[in-house]
């Protein structure tokens, strides 16, 4: 157990190393996703265009390889969608979840500054052969999610995380990072899920930032 640094100070150092998106800047990128079944066969491929601005908050997603060419997002707290489509309440809810999830994944470690986040259990760890600090994070929002965040000791960037959500465990590895608008962001990520304690690749993600 490492006692030299507190969990909060490691998170603060990581935010400094990652950089902060300025209020005048926004991120724009193409995201390619491939989802796999537990037997390794391809389930689905998806291409999206994303736009993100931190303050004031807006996030837009355009699904460019779907028949309906869905475009949706959130500005401040209001959901907006393609004007030519009449979406159901259930679809709007799904869009909202997709937006907040995308933002949460993209803007780490900043999202863990949330006042409802409880950070603890700092210790030394190894994650995909990289020496890391390991932080455990839970939220005071009535969820049962448990995050284990792995911070690369050398780069001070997020190497990945272990997440228990709705009783299911997944593992996400930031294989490659790049800089866009002065911010370190993932360019290649792999998500693993577990089937009877055996890990398999659930998804691969590629990010192409248009304005580095």
C-alpha positions in Angstrom: 0.0 0.0 0.0 1.4 3.4 -1.0 1.0 6.1 1.6 3.0 8.8 -0.1 0.1 10.3 -2.0 -3.5 10.6 -1.1 -6.2 9.5 -3.6 -7.4 13.1 -4.0 -3.9 14.3 -4.9 -3.3 11.6 -7.4 -6.6 12.5 -9.1 -5.6 16.2 -9.1 -2.2 15.4 -10.7 -4.0 13.3 -13.3 -6.3 16.2 -14.2 -3.3 18.5 -14.6 -1.5 16.0 -16.8 -4.6 15.3 -18.9 -5.3 19.0 -19.5 -8.6 20.9 -19.4 -10.8 21.8 -22.4 -11.0 25.6 -22.4 -14.3 27.4 -22.6 -13.6 28.6 -26.1 -12.8 25.1 -27.5 -14.8 22.1 -28.4 -13.8 18.6 -29.5 -15.0 17.0 -32.8 -14.3 13.5 -33.7 -15.4 10.4 -35.6 -16.0 7.3 -33.4 -15.9 3.8 -34.9 -17.3 1.0 -32.8 -17.3 -2.8 -33.3 -19.3 -4.9 -30.9 -18.5 -8.6 -30.4 -20.3 -11.6 -29.0 -18.7 -13.8 -26.4 -17.6 -16.3 -29.1 -15.7 -13.5 -30.9 -18.1 -13.0 -33.8 -19.0 -9.5 -34.9 -22.4 -8.4 -33.6 -22.6 -4.8 -35.0 -20.4 -2.0 -36.4 -21.3 1.6 -35.9 -19.9 5.0 -37.0 -20.7 8.2 -35.2 -19.7 11.8 -35.3 -19.4 13.5 -31.9 -19.1 17.1 -30.8 -18.4 18.2 -27.2 -18.2 21.5 -25.4 -17.5 21.5 -21.6 -18.8 24.9 -20.5 -21.6 25.7 -21.2 -22.2 22.0 -21.7 -23.4 20.5 -25.0 -22.8 17.2 -26.6 -24.0 16.0 -30.0 -23.9 12.6 -31.6 -24.7 11.9 -35.3 -25.1 8.2 -36.2 -24.1 8.3 -39.9 -24.4 4.6 -40.8 -28.0 4.1 -39.7 -31.0 4.2 -42.0 -32.6 7.2 -40.1 -29.3 9.1 -39.8 -30.0 9.9 -36.2 -28.7 13.2 -34.8 -29.3 14.0 -31.1 -27.7 15.7 -28.2 -28.0 17.7 -25.1 -27.5 21.5 -24.6 -27.3 22.4 -21.0 -30.0 20.0 -19.8 -32.3 20.1 -22.8 -32.4 17.2 -25.3 -32.4 18.0 -29.0 -32.9 15.7 -32.0 -33.1 15.6 -35.8 -36.1 17.9 -36.6 -37.4 15.6 -39.3 -37.8 12.7 -36.9 -40.6 12.1 -34.3 -38.9 10.1 -31.6 -40.7 8.3 -28.8 -40.2 9.1 -25.1 -38.2 5.8 -24.8 -36.0 6.8 -27.7 -35.3 10.2 -26.2 -34.4 8.6 -22.9 -32.0 6.2 -24.7 -30.4 9.2 -26.5 -29.9 11.0 -23.2 -28.2 8.0 -21.7 -25.9 7.7 -24.8 -24.9 11.3 -24.5 -24.1 11.3 -20.8 -22.3 8.0 -21.1 -20.2 9.3 -24.0 -19.3 12.4 -22.1 -18.5 10.4 -19.0 -16.1 8.1 -20.9 -14.4 10.9 -22.9 -13.9 13.5 -20.2 -12.0 11.4 -17.6 -10.6 12.0 -15.1 -12.5 15.4 -14.8 -15.9 13.7 -14.3 -14.6 12.3 -11.0 -14.4 15.8 -9.6 -18.1 15.5 -9.0 -19.0 16.3 -5.4 -20.9 13.1 -5.1 -17.8 11.0 -6.0 -16.1 9.3 -3.0 -12.5 8.4 -3.8 -10.6 5.9 -1.7 -8.4 2.8 -1.5 -5.3 4.2 -3.1 -2.7 1.5 -3.8 -0.1 0.5 -6.2 -1.2 -1.8 -9.0 -0.3 -3.2 -12.5 -2.8 -2.8 -15.3 -2.0 -4.3 -18.7 1.7 -4.4 -17.7 1.8 -0.8 -16.7 2.6 0.4 -13.2 -0.4 2.3 -11.9 -2.1 3.9 -9.0 -5.4 2.3 -8.3 -8.3 4.4 -7.0 -11.7 3.2 -6.0 -14.6 5.5 -6.7 -18.3 5.3 -5.8 -21.0 7.9 -6.1 -23.7 9.1 -3.7 -26.5 8.8 -6.2 -28.2 5.6 -5.1 -26.3 3.6 -7.8 -24.3 0.5 -7.0 -21.6 1.2 -9.5 -18.0 0.7 -8.3 -15.1 2.1 -10.3 -11.5 1.1 -10.0 -9.5 3.8 -11.9 -6.0 3.0 -13.0 -3.6 5.9 -13.3 -0.3 5.4 -15.2 2.5 6.3 -12.8 4.8 7.6 -15.6 2.4 9.5 -17.8 -0.1 10.4 -15.1 -2.9 9.6 -17.6 -5.9 7.3 -17.2 -4.7 3.8 -18.3 -8.2 2.4 -17.9 -10.8 1.2 -15.4 -12.6 -1.7 -13.9 -16.4 -1.1 -13.5 -19.1 -3.1 -11.8 -22.4 -1.9 -13.2 -25.8 -3.5 -12.4 -23.8 -6.5 -11.0 -21.8 -7.0 -14.2 -18.1 -6.4 -14.4 -16.4 -4.8 -17.4 -12.8 -3.7 -18.0 -11.8 -0.8 -20.3 -8.3 -0.3 -21.5 -7.1 2.9 -23.1 -4.6 1.4 -25.5 -3.6 4.6 -27.2 -3.9 8.3 -26.3 -3.6 11.4 -28.3 -3.9 15.2 -27.8 -6.7 17.4 -29.2 -7.1 21.0 -28.2 -4.4 20.5 -25.5 -6.4 17.6 -23.9 -5.2 14.0 -23.7 -8.0 11.8 -25.0 -8.3 8.1 -26.0 -7.7 7.2 -29.7 -8.0 3.4 -29.3 -9.9 1.7 -26.5 -10.9 -1.9 -25.8 -13.8 -3.0 -23.6 -13.8 -6.5 -22.0 -16.8 -8.2 -20.4 -16.9 -11.4 -18.4 -18.9 -14.6 -19.1 -18.6 -17.0 -16.2 -15.4 -15.3 -15.0 -13.9 -15.6 -18.5 -13.0 -12.3 -20.1 -13.8 -11.6 -23.8 -13.5 -8.5 -26.0 -16.9 -6.9 -26.0 -16.0 -3.8 -28.0 -13.3 -2.0 -29.8 -13.4 1.8 -30.3 -11.4 4.1 -32.6 -11.5 7.9 -32.2 -10.4 10.2 -35.0 -10.2 13.8 -33.8 -10.7 16.3 -36.6 -9.0 19.3 -35.0 -5.8 18.4 -33.1 
